[in-house]
Amino acid sequence: MKVLLLQDVKNLGKAGDVCEVKDGYGNNFLIAKKFAQLATKEALNKYKAVQKKRAELEAQELAAKQEVAQKLEAITLQIVKKVGANGALFGSITKEEVVEALLGAHALELDKKTLELKTPIKSTGIYEIDVKLGHGVIGVLKIDVIAE
């Protein structure tokens, strides 16, 4: 019996593989637990169409994320904060403040979890923050902290 694997199955194959298995194993385990389906021409064509559509969507997502990364690299975000007598900030610049300033100034909405601060921002100057957008795309955002 030939089956099309819908999920990875240990010691048999990966999702999308067509495998030859014994009838009992195929019917009673793989098909019953929705790990596989019969490898008919219709099933194979449908699976290939789904995979092609998924690849197109991933390509579109990747292009969108790369476009956002390019926009981020062109931006120098200015954040004004109160400064003490020695030039140090009162508190520090948080990820939430960066996200709010970016949304207000450039209408770009990011999740604060995507920002990666290497060190806390506690003084004025220009800093670079990595923004992990997914699919291996990392953008760099420059922040200019200015004294109020």
CORURNOR-V611141 format. One record per helix or strand of 2 or more residues. SS is the DSSP state (A for helix, B for strand). FROM is the first residue (numbers start at 1). TO is the last residue. If there is no record, write none. Layout:
BEGIN
ss=SS from=FROM to=TO
ss=SS from=FROM to=TO
END
This chain:
BEGIN
ss=B from=2 to=5
ss=B from=18 to=20
ss=A from=23 to=31
ss=B from=36 to=38
ss=A from=41 to=74
ss=B from=76 to=81
ss=B from=88 to=93
ss=A from=95 to=106
ss=A from=112 to=114
ss=B from=115 to=116
ss=B from=121 to=123
ss=B from=125 to=134
ss=B from=137 to=147
END
